[in-house]
Amino acid sequence: MQERQPKLIATMKKLFLIVAAMFAAVSFSACSDDDDNGGKAPTPEKWVKQIVFRAEWDESWTTTITYDSENRVKKVDGLRNDSYEFTYNGNSLTVKGSDINYTCKLNSYGYVTEVIEDNDEKDGAIYYKLEYDKNGYLQHVEKRYSYNESRIRVSECTWRDGNLVEYTAKDYNEDDTEIETAKISYSKTATPINIDLLYFSGYVPVDVYPLDLLGFCGRQSAKLPDKVDVVWGSESDSVDLGVYTLNNDGTVARIDGGAWSYELIY
């Protein structure tokens, strides 16, 4: 029995290490899901620090994104030749641009739930309310005038397998109501980043620029958006999001649309 005891102890140590490794893996996976916050990315390697846009029609711009010590978006310079500053105070966020200001409330994931947009339009401030499911996916958006609370636009989102496959938006005009329906198809899966690539199509369920681009409006789709087909009234449009080139770590390096391109730098 004494000769077998060292072998037994060694076997128990191996089993302990295996169980510990399994526990660590499960714990890491759970933390990764819980830390999927708006305005952030899971690891520093996945934070987009620059977006470079080039087009054949002589339009180009370079956006630089800086982050604070908590990995939250702090400042955006050169985004379509404009700049924005982000100030956090508990669950409140203030965003200041050259011609637009946002006052926002954040949930525990860091996603915006309420947004007041102050701009130079004659109708004054605009109010947005965003609702999410328990997993952080955007479900419902209401856009209203602040001064009389009349609705401007209401959007409903449909998700399947972690991807936004359709949204329907109702625009409330003075004379009638217009309905916009967008269906999104996807290609391959890529490593998540803190930039919502659907924004580049020009069709999104909520238009609170640049919050929608920077990941403040809920979890993003698991796969890369490939095409958006849109119908409103008797008109329609179809947008091809281009060809993706990936880095070795699976992050998007470039989106090529032929006459235009986006380059993402981390």
Secondary structure, DSSP 8 states (H G I E B T S, - for coil): -TTTHHHHHHHHHHHHHHHHHHHHHHHHHHHHHHT--TT--SSGGG---EEEEEETTS-EEEEEEEE-TTS-EEEEEEETTEEEEEEEETTEEEEE-SSEEEEEEE-TTS-EEEEEEEES-TT--EEEEEEE-TTS-EEEEEEEETTT--EEEEEEEEEETTEEEEEEEEEE-SS-EEEEEEEEEEEEE----SS-GGGGGT--S---TTTTTTT-SS---SEEEEEEEEEETTEEEEEE--EEEE-TTS-EEEEE-SSEEEEEE-
